[in-house]
């Protein structure tokens, strides 16, 4: 990837390749963090009651699910 960046013929192409590389470098850390969070919730063995509905059940998983804030009406905390 580094050689492709050096060989890029235009600034825009070089910038695009650099951004792709940066994204790929960040992904392992993001996946590790998600895995740890997922393991924590799995260890909690949360029980779900279908009669509670989506809002309540999704709320039990905190920020593990990306859509939980949209479903439960929570604000954007990032």
Contact map, one row per residue, 1 for C-alpha under 8 A:
111110000000000010001000000000000000000000000000000000000000000000000000000000
111111000000000000000000000000000000000000000000000000000000000000000000000000
111111100000000000000000000000000000000000000000000000000000000000000000000000
111111110000000010000000000000000000000000000000000000000000000000000000000000
111111110000010011000000000000000000000000000000000000000000000000000000000000
011111110000010000000000000000000000000000000000000000000000000000000000000000
001111111000000000000000000000000000000000000000000000000000000000000000000000
000111111110110000000000000000000000000000000000000000000000000000000000000000
000000111110110000000000000000000000000000000000000000000000000000000000000000
000000011111110000000000000000000000000000000000000000000000000000000000000000
000000011111111000000000000000000000000000000000000000000000000000000000000000
000000000111111100000000000000000000000000000000000000000000000000000000000000
000000011111111110000000000000000000000000000000000000000000000000000000000000
000011011111111111000000000000000000000000000000000000000000000000000000000000
000000000011111111100000000000000000000000000000000000000000000000000000000000
000000000001111111110000000000000000000000000000000000000000000000000000000000
100110000000111111111000000000000000000000000000000000000000000000000000000000
000010000000011111111100000000000000000000000000000000000000000000000000000000
000000000000001111111110000000000000000000000000000000000000000000000000000000
000000000000000111111111000000000000000000000000000000000000000000000000000000
100000000000000011111111100000000000000000000000000000000000000000000000000000
000000000000000001111111110000000000000000000000000000000000000000000000000000
000000000000000000111111111000000000000000000000000000000000000000000000000000
000000000000000000011111111100000000000000000000000000000000000000000000000000
000000000000000000001111111100000000000000000000000000000000000000000000000000
000000000000000000000111111111000000000000000000000000000000000000000000000000
000000000000000000000011111111100000000000000000000000000000000000000000000000
000000000000000000000001111111110000000000000000000000000000000000000000000000
000000000000000000000000011111111000000000000000000000000000000000000000000000
000000000000000000000000011111111100000000000000000000000000000000000000000000
000000000000000000000000001111111110000000000000000000000000000000000000000000
000000000000000000000000000111111111000000000000000000000000000000000000000000
000000000000000000000000000011111111100000000000000000000000000000000000000000
000000000000000000000000000001111111110000000000000000000000000100000000000000
000000000000000000000000000000111111111000000000000000000000000000000000000000
000000000000000000000000000000011111111100000000000000000000000000000000000000
000000000000000000000000000000001111111110000000000000000000000100000000000000
000000000000000000000000000000000111111111000000000000000000000100000000000000
000000000000000000000000000000000011111111100000000000000000000000000000000000
000000000000000000000000000000000001111111110000000000000000000000000000000000
000000000000000000000000000000000000111111111100000000000000100000000000000000
000000000000000000000000000000000000011111111100000000000000000000000000000000
000000000000000000000000000000000000001111111000000000000000000000000000000000
000000000000000000000000000000000000000111111100000000000000000000000000000000
000000000000000000000000000000000000000011111110000000000000000000000000000000
000000000000000000000000000000000000000011011111000000000001000000000000000000
000000000000000000000000000000000000000000001111100000000000000000000000000000
000000000000000000000000000000000000000000000111110100001000000000000000000000
000000000000000000000000000000000000000000000011111110001000000000000000000000
000000000000000000000000000000000000000000000001111111001000000000000000000000
000000000000000000000000000000000000000000000000111110000000000000000000000000
000000000000000000000000000000000000000000000001111111111000000000000000000000
000000000000000000000000000000000000000000000000111111111000000000000000000000
000000000000000000000000000000000000000000000000010111111100000000000010000000
000000000000000000000000000000000000000000000000000111111110000000000011000000
000000000000000000000000000000000000000000000000000111111111000000000001000000
000000000000000000000000000000000000000000000001110111111111100000000000000000
000000000000000000000000000000000000000000000000000001111111110010010011000000
000000000000000000000000000000000000000000000000000000111111110000010001000000
000000000000000000000000000000000000000000000100000000011111110000000000000000
000000000000000000000000000000000000000010000000000000001111111110000000000000
000000000000000000000000000000000000000000000000000000000111111110010000000000
000000000000000000000000000000000000000000000000000000000000111111011000000000
000000000000000000000000000000000100110000000000000000000000111111010000000000
000000000000000000000000000000000000000000000000000000000100111111110000000000
000000000000000000000000000000000000000000000000000000000000001111111000000000
000000000000000000000000000000000000000000000000000000000000000011111110000000
000000000000000000000000000000000000000000000000000000000110011111111111010000
000000000000000000000000000000000000000000000000000000000000001001111111111100
000000000000000000000000000000000000000000000000000000000000000000111111110000
000000000000000000000000000000000000000000000000000001100100000000111111110000
000000000000000000000000000000000000000000000000000000110110000000011111110000
000000000000000000000000000000000000000000000000000000000000000000001111111000
000000000000000000000000000000000000000000000000000000000000000000011111111100
000000000000000000000000000000000000000000000000000000000000000000001000111110
000000000000000000000000000000000000000000000000000000000000000000001000011111
000000000000000000000000000000000000000000000000000000000000000000000000001111
000000000000000000000000000000000000000000000000000000000000000000000000000111
